[in-house]
Amino acid sequence: MPHTEKIASQTEASRFPLPNLLPEIKTNPSEPFYHFISGGAGVGKSLLINSIKQVLERFWIHQPNNKPDDIHILPIAPTGTKSKATIGYMLTQAQNLQHKKTQNMQYLLKLCTETKYIVSHNIAVPDGISNGSPCILKKVIYGQLCEKGNREQIPIRAYVQFEKETTGEKTRQKLKNIIQADGIADKTWTPIQRICRSFSLNENTHIQVTRNQLPLLPSNAQTIHCSQSCTYKNILVFITKNLSRKLLYTAFSRVESLQGLHISGIYKKPIRATIENDPSLREMIRMRSEAQLQFSLTFPEEVKNDENIIALFHNVRSLNLHFPNVCSDKTLLACDIIMLAETWSQPADRYEIDNFTIVYRTDCASTKRKAFGTLIYVKSALLPHINILFQNESISGTNHSTVVALTVCSKTVIMVYKSPKCQWLVLQQQLQQAINTSLQNNVHDIAIMGDFNIKYQVSDPNFKNLNEFMIQNNCLMVLDPTKVSTDHNSLIDLCFSTNPQTNSFIFESATSDHKPIWIELSNP
């Protein structure tokens, strides 16, 4: 399942831990942390774990000098199947893995069309093609490797069909000329090319072996451990006398209904788990009573009620790319006002969201998408109480700034965006005009929020000017100045208010390197 669909399909119980993990992953990557997640089959544990894995992959792949196959993310054991001793053993094996592995490259790979396989390497992680992605082999293309004197016809490319049509979409677009040359008509088939990997012959020699192979592994049959997180319409479970209660539970819970469960062997009802005979149960009870996870983030939907208004700002880094996420993000949709910058949008793009109305929008003027564009959504039910007081776009080459002021229930919310090289004086004039307009309309409760591209620290040359300007206009910084609003450990997305009691928070994003910021306004 692609990253965006994983995020969108999170259940109520499983979607809250992910954004709370992201700050630890992004800002303190070298610091260990330990989280325990429990729940019955089908509640979303494995979906959450896979989402965390993809978030890690997406984050590290964009770090300087990192390559997809150099990223070391190792799920040590599936949930609910490994004892402490086994995990300790696997950790030891994981530490020695670099000396023993053949990098998942099969010496002999049997290919059979209409058979299930999994991808064995990170081929295109942002496109959903990563180690473990399930697929069905549809066709094999034969040809010759570019090796001198070798004219043997061998499989050079495999076409597979992933569970979701969106998986491999970018890869298919990138390789459309090859697909056309191979005569592939089905638009859902994705080409998988051969790859080369080198590894040591053994621990006692420096001899290197290079293997050129298709990065696929057959997966028609699976061990119970590997089946964790999978769901099937029909399964056949082979029972041996050594299967524990935990393994039986894991195996039987892989099927959608009882009618699809088939058993080979003699089934004996396992002993019921009790505190006396099951140390795992004792530990789970202890953790639930003594070690409850305290979320570090405040969710807008947790505080939203009929007595307040929630306004959120986010430098979305291309709404065009992340619009499906916005439409399915329950945190964003819980807000009354959603203000987005750097939408990279064009006039023909359609970005309607159910129960919301677009009240302000700017797009890229040229046919080329770039870091430009703003968009403001308002809950349709709130629309009669909204009034756009002021709007101003300053554009000079690649430098631009945007200020939009709207009133809602006797309060003014001012959205700000300033590109990195735009002069502070330009934004200052726009802001002063917006504030003056609000005061002239007898609205003194003003909140200013957005991407200022000014670091909220003394070392930034514009920090003093910004602070003095806000103080002169009776505005105080209401975000926690010790926090960061980007993945680059900077605080440049800021929020000021004439009301010092305004609650303001920094949230988390799984798609942008900027974090959303949001405020809670009382609704008299």
C-alpha positions as CSV (number, residue, x, y, z in Angstrom):
1,M,0.0,0.0,0.0
2,P,1.4,3.4,-1.0
3,H,2.4,5.8,1.8
4,T,-0.5,8.2,1.3
5,E,-3.0,5.4,1.4
6,K,-1.5,4.0,4.6
7,I,-1.9,7.3,6.3
8,A,-5.4,7.7,5.0
9,S,-6.5,4.3,6.2
10,Q,-5.4,4.7,9.8
11,T,-8.1,3.8,12.2
12,E,-9.1,6.1,15.1
13,A,-7.0,4.0,17.5
14,S,-3.9,3.7,15.4
15,R,-3.6,7.2,13.7
16,F,-2.8,9.1,16.9
17,P,0.6,7.5,17.7
18,L,2.2,8.2,14.3
19,P,2.3,12.0,14.4
20,N,3.5,11.8,18.0
21,L,6.4,9.6,16.9
22,L,7.5,11.9,14.1
23,P,9.1,14.7,16.2
24,E,11.3,12.0,18.0
25,I,12.3,10.5,14.7
26,K,13.0,13.8,12.9
27,T,14.6,15.9,15.6
28,N,16.4,13.3,17.8
29,P,17.2,10.4,15.3
30,S,20.1,9.2,17.4
31,E,18.1,8.9,20.7
32,P,16.4,5.6,21.3
33,F,12.8,5.4,22.3
34,Y,10.5,2.5,23.2
35,H,6.8,2.3,22.5
36,F,4.5,-0.7,23.2
37,I,1.4,-1.1,21.0
38,S,-1.2,-3.8,21.8
39,G,-4.7,-4.8,20.5
40,G,-6.6,-7.6,18.9
41,A,-6.4,-8.8,15.3
42,G,-7.5,-6.3,12.7
43,V,-7.3,-3.1,14.8
44,G,-4.4,-1.6,12.8
45,K,-1.2,-2.5,14.7
46,S,0.6,-3.8,11.6
47,L,-0.7,-0.9,9.5
48,L,0.7,1.5,12.0
49,I,4.1,-0.3,12.1
50,N,4.2,-0.3,8.3
51,S,3.3,3.4,8.3
52,I,6.1,4.2,10.7
53,K,8.5,2.2,8.5
54,Q,7.5,4.1,5.4
55,V,7.8,7.5,7.3
56,L,11.3,6.5,8.3
57,E,12.2,5.5,4.8
58,R,10.8,8.7,3.3
59,F,12.6,10.8,5.9
60,W,16.0,9.2,5.5
61,I,15.9,9.0,1.7
62,H,15.8,12.8,1.5
63,Q,18.8,13.3,3.9
64,P,22.1,14.3,2.2
65,N,24.1,11.5,0.6
66,N,21.6,8.8,1.4
67,K,20.6,6.2,-1.2
68,P,17.5,4.0,-1.0
69,D,19.4,0.7,-0.5
70,D,21.7,2.2,2.1
71,I,18.8,2.9,4.5
72,H,18.9,0.4,7.4
73,I,15.4,-0.1,8.8
74,L,15.1,-3.6,10.2
75,P,11.8,-4.8,11.7
76,I,13.3,-7.4,14.1
77,A,10.1,-9.5,14.8
78,P,6.4,-9.4,13.9
79,T,4.1,-8.4,16.6
80,G,2.9,-11.0,19.1
81,T,5.1,-13.9,18.0
82,K,8.6,-13.6,19.5
83,S,9.8,-14.2,23.0
84,K,12.4,-12.0,24.7
85,A,15.1,-14.7,24.2
86,T,14.3,-15.0,20.5
87,I,14.4,-11.2,20.0
88,G,17.8,-11.1,21.7
89,Y,19.0,-13.8,19.3
90,M,17.7,-11.9,16.3
91,L,19.3,-8.7,17.4
92,T,22.6,-10.5,17.5
93,Q,22.0,-11.9,14.1
94,A,21.0,-8.4,12.8
95,Q,24.3,-7.0,14.0
96,N,26.2,-9.6,12.0
97,L,23.9,-9.5,9.0
98,Q,26.2,-7.4,6.8
99,H,28.7,-10.2,6.8
100,K,26.4,-13.1,6.1
101,K,23.7,-11.8,3.8
102,T,23.5,-12.1,0.0
103,Q,21.4,-8.9,0.1
104,N,18.2,-10.9,-0.7
105,M,19.6,-11.8,-4.1
106,Q,18.5,-15.3,-5.1
107,Y,21.0,-17.7,-6.7
108,L,18.2,-19.5,-8.4
109,L,14.9,-17.6,-8.9
110,K,12.0,-19.6,-10.2
111,L,9.5,-17.5,-12.2
112,C,5.9,-18.5,-12.7
113,T,3.3,-16.1,-14.0
114,E,0.1,-15.6,-12.0
115,T,2.0,-16.5,-8.9
116,K,2.5,-14.3,-5.8
117,Y,5.9,-12.7,-5.2
118,I,7.3,-9.9,-3.0
119,V,9.8,-7.3,-4.0
120,S,13.1,-8.0,-2.2
121,H,14.7,-4.5,-2.3
122,N,13.8,-0.8,-2.0
123,I,13.3,0.0,-5.7
124,A,11.2,3.2,-5.5
125,V,10.2,3.8,-1.9
126,P,8.1,7.0,-2.5
127,D,6.3,5.1,-5.3
128,G,5.3,2.3,-2.9
129,I,7.8,-0.2,-4.3
130,S,9.9,-1.3,-1.3
131,N,11.2,-4.4,0.3
132,G,8.3,-6.7,1.0
133,S,5.8,-5.2,-1.4
134,P,3.4,-8.0,-2.5
135,C,2.6,-8.5,-6.2
136,I,1.6,-11.0,-8.8
137,L,4.0,-11.9,-11.7
138,K,2.2,-11.2,-15.0
139,K,4.9,-11.5,-17.7
140,V,8.6,-12.1,-18.1
141,I,10.7,-10.4,-20.8
142,Y,13.8,-12.3,-22.1
143,G,16.9,-10.8,-23.6
144,Q,20.7,-10.7,-23.3
145,L,22.9,-9.1,-20.6
146,C,25.5,-6.7,-21.9
147,E,28.4,-9.1,-21.2
148,K,31.0,-9.8,-23.8
149,G,30.5,-13.2,-25.5
150,N,27.3,-14.0,-23.5
151,R,24.4,-14.4,-25.9
152,E,22.2,-16.5,-23.6
153,Q,18.5,-15.5,-23.5
154,I,17.7,-14.9,-19.9
155,P,14.9,-13.0,-18.0
156,I,15.9,-9.3,-18.1
157,R,12.6,-7.8,-16.9
158,A,9.5,-8.9,-15.1
159,Y,6.1,-7.2,-15.2
160,V,4.1,-7.4,-11.9
161,Q,0.8,-6.2,-10.7
162,F,0.6,-4.7,-7.2
163,E,-2.4,-4.9,-4.9
164,K,-3.1,-1.2,-5.4
165,E,-3.1,0.4,-8.9
166,T,-1.4,3.5,-7.5
167,T,1.7,1.5,-6.5
168,G,4.4,1.9,-9.1
169,E,2.5,4.7,-10.9
170,K,5.5,7.0,-11.2
171,T,7.7,4.1,-12.2
172,R,5.4,3.2,-15.0
173,Q,5.4,6.8,-16.2
174,K,9.2,6.9,-16.0
175,L,9.6,3.7,-18.0
176,K,6.7,4.2,-20.4
177,N,9.0,3.9,-23.5
178,I,10.3,0.5,-22.3
179,I,6.7,-0.6,-21.5
180,Q,5.6,0.4,-25.0
181,A,8.6,-1.4,-26.6
182,D,7.8,-4.6,-24.7
183,G,4.2,-4.5,-26.0
184,I,2.5,-4.2,-22.6
185,A,-1.1,-3.0,-23.0
186,D,-2.2,-3.3,-19.4
187,K,-1.6,0.0,-17.7
188,T,-1.5,-1.5,-14.2
189,W,1.6,-3.8,-14.9
190,T,4.8,-2.4,-13.5
191,P,8.2,-3.3,-14.9
192,I,10.8,-4.7,-12.5
193,Q,14.4,-4.5,-13.8
194,R,17.4,-6.6,-12.9
195,I,19.7,-5.1,-10.3
196,C,23.3,-5.9,-9.3
197,R,24.6,-6.3,-5.7
198,S,28.0,-7.3,-4.4
199,F,28.7,-9.1,-1.1
200,S,31.5,-11.0,0.6
201,L,31.8,-14.7,-0.1
202,N,32.2,-15.4,3.6
203,E,33.5,-13.9,6.8
204,N,37.1,-15.1,6.3
205,T,37.8,-13.8,2.9
206,H,37.8,-10.5,1.0
207,I,36.5,-12.2,-2.2
208,Q,33.5,-10.3,-3.5
209,V,30.6,-11.9,-5.4
210,T,28.5,-9.8,-7.7
211,R,25.0,-11.1,-8.4
212,N,22.8,-9.8,-11.2
213,Q,19.2,-10.8,-10.5
214,L,15.5,-9.8,-10.6
215,P,14.7,-8.4,-7.1
216,L,11.8,-10.7,-6.5
217,L,11.0,-13.5,-4.0
218,P,8.3,-16.1,-4.4
219,S,5.6,-15.9,-1.6
220,N,2.8,-18.4,-2.4
221,A,3.4,-20.0,1.0
222,Q,4.5,-18.2,4.1
223,T,5.6,-19.0,7.6
224,I,3.2,-17.9,10.3
225,H,5.7,-15.2,11.4
226,C,5.9,-13.7,7.9
227,S,2.1,-13.7,7.5
228,Q,1.8,-11.2,10.3
229,S,-0.1,-8.1,9.1
230,C,-1.5,-9.9,6.1
231,T,-5.2,-10.6,5.5
232,Y,-6.6,-13.2,3.0
233,K,-10.0,-14.5,1.9
234,N,-8.8,-18.1,2.1
235,I,-5.9,-19.7,4.0
236,L,-4.7,-23.2,4.7
237,V,-2.9,-23.6,8.0
238,F,-0.6,-26.6,8.5
239,I,-0.6,-27.5,12.2
240,T,2.2,-29.3,13.9
241,K,2.3,-30.5,17.5
242,N,4.7,-27.7,18.5
243,L,2.5,-24.7,17.5
244,S,1.9,-22.5,20.5
245,R,-1.2,-20.6,21.4
246,K,0.3,-17.4,20.1
247,L,1.2,-18.9,16.8
248,L,-2.2,-20.4,16.4
249,Y,-3.9,-17.0,17.1
250,T,-1.6,-15.3,14.6
251,A,-2.3,-17.9,11.9
252,F,-6.1,-18.1,12.3
253,S,-6.5,-14.3,12.5
254,R,-5.1,-13.9,9.0
255,V,-8.4,-14.8,7.3
256,E,-11.4,-12.6,6.6
257,S,-14.1,-15.1,7.7
258,L,-14.4,-18.5,9.3
259,Q,-15.5,-19.9,6.0
260,G,-12.1,-19.1,4.5
261,L,-10.1,-21.0,7.2
262,H,-8.8,-24.4,6.3
263,I,-6.7,-26.6,8.6
264,S,-4.4,-29.4,7.8
265,G,-3.4,-31.5,10.9
266,I,-5.0,-32.1,14.3
267,Y,-6.2,-29.0,16.1
268,K,-6.1,-29.0,19.9
269,K,-7.6,-26.2,21.9
270,P,-4.6,-24.4,23.5
271,I,-4.3,-23.6,27.2
272,R,-6.0,-20.3,28.1
273,A,-3.5,-17.6,28.8
274,T,-3.5,-16.5,32.5
275,I,-1.3,-14.2,34.6
276,E,0.2,-17.3,36.2
277,N,1.3,-19.1,33.0
278,D,1.9,-16.2,30.5
279,P,4.7,-13.6,31.2
280,S,3.6,-11.6,28.1
281,L,0.1,-11.1,29.6
282,R,1.6,-10.0,32.9
283,E,3.9,-7.5,31.1
284,M,1.0,-6.1,29.1
285,I,-1.1,-5.6,32.2
286,R,1.8,-3.9,33.9
287,M,2.4,-1.5,31.0
288,R,-1.3,-0.6,30.7
289,S,-1.4,0.3,34.3
290,E,2.0,1.8,34.9
291,A,3.5,2.9,31.6
292,Q,0.7,4.5,29.5
293,L,2.1,6.5,26.6
294,Q,1.6,10.3,27.0
295,F,1.2,12.0,23.7
296,S,3.4,15.0,23.2
297,L,1.1,16.6,20.6
298,T,-2.3,18.2,21.1
299,F,-4.8,17.2,18.4
300,P,-7.3,19.8,17.1
301,E,-10.1,17.3,17.1
302,E,-9.6,16.7,20.9
303,V,-10.3,20.3,21.8
304,K,-12.8,21.2,19.0
305,N,-16.3,22.0,20.3
306,D,-19.2,24.5,19.6
307,E,-17.5,27.1,21.7
308,N,-14.3,27.6,19.8
309,I,-12.8,28.1,16.3
310,I,-9.7,26.2,15.1
311,A,-7.5,27.8,12.4
312,L,-4.6,25.9,10.9
313,F,-1.7,27.0,8.7
314,H,0.6,24.7,6.8
315,N,3.3,25.1,4.2
316,V,2.1,22.0,2.4
317,R,5.0,21.8,-0.2
318,S,2.7,21.1,-3.1
319,L,-1.0,20.6,-2.7
320,N,-0.9,19.1,-6.2
321,L,1.2,16.2,-4.9
322,H,-0.4,15.8,-1.4
323,F,-4.1,16.6,-2.1
324,P,-5.3,13.0,-1.3
325,N,-3.6,13.4,2.1
326,V,-5.3,16.7,2.8
327,C,-8.7,15.2,1.8
328,S,-8.3,12.3,4.2
329,D,-6.5,14.0,7.1
330,K,-9.0,13.9,9.9
331,T,-6.9,16.4,11.9
332,L,-7.0,19.0,9.1
333,L,-10.7,18.3,8.5
334,A,-11.5,18.9,12.2
335,C,-10.4,22.6,11.8
336,D,-12.7,25.4,10.8
337,I,-10.1,27.3,8.7
338,I,-7.3,25.7,6.7
339,M,-4.7,28.0,5.3
340,L,-2.2,26.4,2.9
341,A,1.0,27.9,1.3
342,E,3.3,26.7,-1.5
343,T,0.4,24.8,-3.1
344,W,2.3,24.6,-6.5
345,S,-1.2,24.9,-8.0
346,Q,-2.3,26.0,-11.4
347,P,-5.7,27.6,-12.3
348,A,-7.2,24.5,-13.8
349,D,-6.5,22.3,-10.8
350,R,-9.6,21.3,-8.8
351,Y,-9.1,21.1,-5.0
352,E,-12.6,20.9,-3.6
353,I,-13.1,19.3,-0.2
354,D,-16.5,18.1,1.1
355,N,-18.1,20.5,3.6
356,F,-15.5,23.2,2.9
357,T,-15.5,26.3,0.7
358,I,-12.5,28.0,-0.9
359,V,-12.5,31.7,0.1
360,Y,-9.1,32.7,-1.2
361,R,-6.7,31.2,-3.8
362,T,-3.7,32.1,-5.9
363,D,-1.9,29.9,-8.4
364,C,1.3,29.7,-10.4
365,A,1.0,32.1,-13.4
366,S,3.2,30.0,-15.7
367,T,2.7,26.5,-16.9
368,K,5.6,25.4,-14.8
369,R,4.8,24.5,-11.2
370,K,6.9,26.2,-8.6
371,A,7.0,27.1,-4.9
372,F,4.1,29.5,-5.2
373,G,0.4,29.6,-4.5
374,T,-1.9,29.9,-1.5
375,L,-5.3,28.5,-0.6
376,I,-7.7,29.1,2.2
377,Y,-10.6,26.8,3.1
378,V,-13.4,27.6,5.5
379,K,-16.0,25.2,6.8
380,S,-19.2,25.8,4.8
381,A,-21.3,26.2,7.9
382,L,-19.0,29.0,9.0
383,L,-19.1,30.8,5.7
384,P,-21.8,33.4,6.7
385,H,-19.5,34.6,9.5
386,I,-16.4,35.0,7.3
387,N,-15.4,38.3,5.7
388,I,-12.1,38.9,3.7
389,L,-10.9,42.2,5.1
390,F,-7.5,42.5,3.3
391,Q,-5.5,40.7,0.7
392,N,-2.2,41.6,-0.9
393,E,0.3,39.7,-3.0
394,S,3.8,41.2,-3.6
395,I,5.7,39.6,-6.4
396,S,9.1,40.5,-7.7
397,G,10.8,37.8,-9.8
398,T,11.1,34.7,-7.6
399,N,10.5,36.7,-4.4
400,H,7.0,37.1,-3.2
401,S,4.9,37.6,0.0
402,T,1.3,37.1,0.7
403,V,-0.9,38.5,3.5
404,V,-4.6,37.7,3.8
405,A,-6.8,38.9,6.7
406,L,-10.3,37.5,7.3
407,T,-12.7,38.1,10.2
408,V,-14.6,35.4,11.9
409,C,-16.9,36.0,14.9
410,S,-15.4,39.3,15.9
411,K,-11.8,38.1,15.5
412,T,-9.3,38.6,12.7
413,V,-7.0,35.8,11.4
414,I,-4.1,37.0,9.3
415,M,-2.3,34.4,7.1
416,V,1.3,35.2,6.2
417,Y,3.7,33.7,3.7
418,K,7.1,35.2,2.8
419,S,9.5,33.5,0.4
420,P,13.1,33.1,1.8
421,K,14.7,36.0,-0.1
422,C,11.8,38.4,0.1
423,Q,12.7,41.6,2.1
424,W,11.3,41.9,5.6
425,L,10.2,45.5,4.8
426,V,7.9,44.3,2.1
427,L,6.1,42.0,4.4
428,Q,6.1,44.6,7.2
429,Q,4.2,47.1,5.1
430,Q,1.6,44.4,4.1
431,L,1.1,43.3,7.7
432,Q,0.7,46.9,9.0
433,Q,-2.0,47.5,6.3
434,A,-3.8,44.3,7.3
435,I,-3.6,45.1,11.1
436,N,-4.8,48.7,10.4
437,T,-7.7,47.5,8.3
438,S,-8.8,45.2,11.2
439,L,-8.6,48.0,13.7
440,Q,-10.6,50.3,11.4
441,N,-13.3,47.7,11.4
442,N,-13.3,47.7,15.2
443,V,-11.8,44.2,15.4
444,H,-9.0,44.2,18.0
445,D,-8.7,40.5,18.7
446,I,-6.0,39.6,16.0
447,A,-4.1,36.4,15.4
448,I,-1.2,36.4,12.8
449,M,0.1,33.1,11.7
450,G,2.2,31.7,8.8
451,D,5.6,31.0,7.3
452,F,7.7,34.1,7.9
453,N,11.0,32.5,6.8
454,I,12.6,34.3,9.7
455,K,14.2,32.1,12.3
456,Y,12.8,32.9,15.7
457,Q,16.3,33.3,17.3
458,V,18.7,36.2,17.9
459,S,21.1,35.0,15.2
460,D,18.6,35.8,12.4
461,P,19.2,39.5,11.3
462,N,15.4,40.0,11.0
463,F,14.5,38.6,14.4
464,K,14.8,41.9,16.2
465,N,12.8,43.8,13.5
466,L,10.0,41.2,13.6
467,N,9.8,41.2,17.4
468,E,9.8,45.0,17.6
469,F,7.1,45.2,15.0
470,M,4.8,42.8,16.8
471,I,5.3,44.5,20.2
472,Q,4.4,47.8,18.6
473,N,1.2,46.3,17.4
474,N,0.4,44.6,20.8
475,C,1.1,41.1,19.5
476,L,2.8,38.4,21.4
477,M,4.4,35.2,20.3
478,V,2.0,32.4,21.4
479,L,3.9,29.4,20.1
480,D,6.4,27.7,22.3
481,P,9.8,29.3,21.2
482,T,11.7,26.1,22.3
483,K,10.0,24.0,19.6
484,V,10.8,23.7,15.9
485,S,8.4,24.0,13.0
486,T,10.6,22.3,10.3
487,D,12.5,19.1,9.8
488,H,15.6,21.3,9.7
489,N,15.3,22.2,13.4
490,S,14.2,25.7,12.7
491,L,11.3,27.7,14.0
492,I,10.1,29.9,11.0
493,D,6.4,29.1,11.0
494,L,5.2,31.5,13.7
495,C,2.0,32.6,15.4
496,F,1.3,36.0,17.2
497,S,-1.8,37.3,18.9
498,T,-3.1,40.4,20.6
499,N,-4.7,38.0,23.1
500,P,-2.0,36.4,25.3
501,Q,-4.5,33.6,26.3
502,T,-4.7,32.3,22.7
503,N,-3.8,28.6,22.6
504,S,-1.4,27.8,19.8
505,F,0.3,24.5,18.9
506,I,2.7,23.0,16.5
507,F,1.5,19.7,14.9
508,E,3.3,17.2,12.7
509,S,3.3,16.3,9.0
510,A,4.1,13.0,7.3
511,T,4.5,14.6,3.9
512,S,6.0,18.1,4.2
513,D,9.2,19.3,5.9
514,H,7.2,22.1,7.5
515,K,4.9,21.3,10.4
516,P,1.4,22.6,10.6
517,I,0.7,25.3,13.3
518,W,-2.8,25.9,14.7
519,I,-4.7,28.1,17.1
520,E,-7.8,27.8,19.2
521,L,-10.0,30.9,19.2
522,S,-12.8,31.3,21.7
523,N,-16.2,31.8,20.0
524,P,-18.3,34.3,22.2
